[in-house]
Amino acid sequence: MKKILIGFIAIGLLTFVGCEKEDDSSIEYGEGATDIDGNTYQSVIIGTQEWMSENLRTTKYSDGTAIPNVIGNTDWENLSTGAWCHYDNDIDYESTYGKLYNWYAVETGKLCPAGWHVPTHAEWTEFASRSYLRGISIGGTDDYGWNCLPGGGRRFFFGDIGYLGHWWSSSQQNADDAWYFELRNTGFMSRDYSKNFGFSVRCLRD
């Protein structure tokens, strides 16, 4: 499928932040995590939070239940249960950008490894509001170690890879929409959009 760069249209509360430290102090790494598939993830300490510094790649919930891999665009659009996919259904994107998940997978509360969770809107906002974060490095070369990799997204079709990053929160806005955070060159924006969108997921330690 042709890779198309698109800007998803959404409405939401805007909150800006970058990924670079104000000073040159070293990155503080956490203990990391391992998902039920055996994938390992680095983690970093940012303030009082410990974040995975990679996008999630699991094919199973933490209880061992398989998450369906849904390939067809029409099938994906009509989902009301959890699913994952690779960007453009191409596994070559996984090592850099991880997988994309709809919000119904997030809603289960079992998407992240045991001891971790998908951040709430409030926890994302805490991360995004830190006064000592400045600038942006959308290519993943940030000084803070969070690795801001723009993995794109999916609904009717795929778009934005290498241009925009989108990460789900666990907070719903209403029956149809949920909150997510979007990375642009100007920083993070808090937005809400349809739960059957496919976005990246970062996990936060409990």
N, C-alpha and C positions, 0 to 999 in steps of 0.2 A: 504494500500500500504506500502511496506517495506520502511523504512526511510533510505535513502542512503546519506552518506556524500560525497559530490563532491566538487571539486574546479572548478568554472566556468572559462573557458579560455577567456581572453579578452586582448585587447591592449589599453593602455591609458597612460596618464601623471600621474606619481606617486607623491603623496604629503602625507607626514606622519604627524600624530599628535596623541596625547593621549587624555585621558579624565580626567586626574587628575590635581588638582591645584598644583602649586609650593609651596604654603603656606597652612596654615590650616584655612584660613578665611572661613566664612560660605557661604553656597550656597545662591545666590540671586534669589528668586522666582519671577516670573512674575504674571500677573493676571489670566493666564490660558485661556482656550478656550472651547467652546461647539460647536459640529458639528450639522448638521441639523437633525441627528437621535437622538440627545440628549445626546450623549456620551460626557463626560467631560474629559479634559486633563490638567495636570499640565504643567507649563512652567517655564523656567529658563532664566535669563539674562546672556549672555556671551559676554563680551565686549559691543558693541553697538547693539547687536542682541538679540531678544527674541525668543527662540526656544521652541516648544513643547518638553517635555521630555518623550513623549510616542509616539509609532507608531500609525498612523491613522487607524480608524476602521469604517469609514462611509460606508454606502451602497448607498448613494445618493450624487449627486453633490449639490453645494450650492444653486442652483436654484430649488431644489426639484426633479429633474429628477433622476429616479432610474438608478443605474449602474448595468449592468448585472453581475450575479454570474455565471461564466463559470467553469464547473467541468471537462469536458473531456479534456485530454491532446491534442488530435488532434484538437479539436475545439479551444482550447487556442492558439496553435501554429499558426493557420490560421487567427487569429483576426487582424483587422486593425481599430478597434474601441475600446473604453474603456471597461474595465472589472476588476472585483476583484475576489479573491478566498481566502479561508483559506489555510494555509499550509497543504498539504496532504488532502485537503477538510475536515479537522477535526476542528470543532469549538472550541475544547478544547485548541487549540493554541492561540486563539484570545486574551484572557485576558492578556497574557504575551507579545505576539509578534505582535498583531494587524493583519491587513489583508495585502495581497499582491495585487498590482495593476500593470497593464501594463502601458507603457508610453503614450498610446493613451488616457488613463484617465487623466494623468497629463497634456497632451497637451490642454485639454479643458479650462484650467485656472480656473476651478470651482470645483476642487477636495477638496481643503481646505475650512474651514469655512470662512465666510465673514470677511475681515480684516486680513486674513492670506493667504500665498501662498506657493507653492512648491519652495524651494530655487533654484536660478540659479547656474550655475557652479561657477560663480564669488563669489556668497555669500557663497557657500560651501567652496571655497578656502580661503576666509577670515576667516571663522571659523577654518579651518584646519591648517592655517599658524600661529596661535597665539603662540608666543614664550614662554608664561608662561604655556602652556599645556604640560604635561609630562606623560609618561607611558601609560598604557592601562588597562582597566578592562572590559573585554569582557562579563562578567556575569552580568553587570548592577549595580555593587557596586562602581562605580566611585565616586570620591569626588566632581566632578563638577556638578553633578546632571543631566547630559544629558541622563543617563541610556542607555548604549551601549549594547542593547540586540540583539543578532545575530539571526534574524528571517528567514534566509535562502532565497531561491528563487525558481522560477519555469520557465521552458520553456517546453522542451519535457517531463520532469518529475520533481519532487520536490527534493531538496537537500540542504545541508549545515545548517539545523536548529541546533542551539546551537553551531555552529562552525564559520560561517561567517554571517555578517550583510551586507545588500545591501540597499542603499537608493537612490531613483531617484533624479536627478536635473530636472529642467524644460528646460534645454538647450539641443538642439539636436546637434549631431556631423555632421550628414549628413541625407539623405533621409531615411535611414534604421536604423541608430543607434542614441542613445542619451547618454548623460553623466550621470553617477551615481557615488556614493562614496561607497567604500567597506571597511568594518572593519575587519582587521586581528589582530593577537596578536601583530604585530609590529606597528599598527596604521591604519590611513585612507589612502586609495589609490584612486585616481581619475581614472576612467576607462570609456570606452564607449562600449556599446553593443546593441544588437537588441532591438527595441522598443516593441516587443511582449514578452520580458521577464517579469516575475512577481517579483517585488521588494517591499520592505517596503517604506513608505513615512513618512517623518517628515515635519511639516509645520513651517514657519517662519512668524512672525508678519510683516505686511506691514509697 
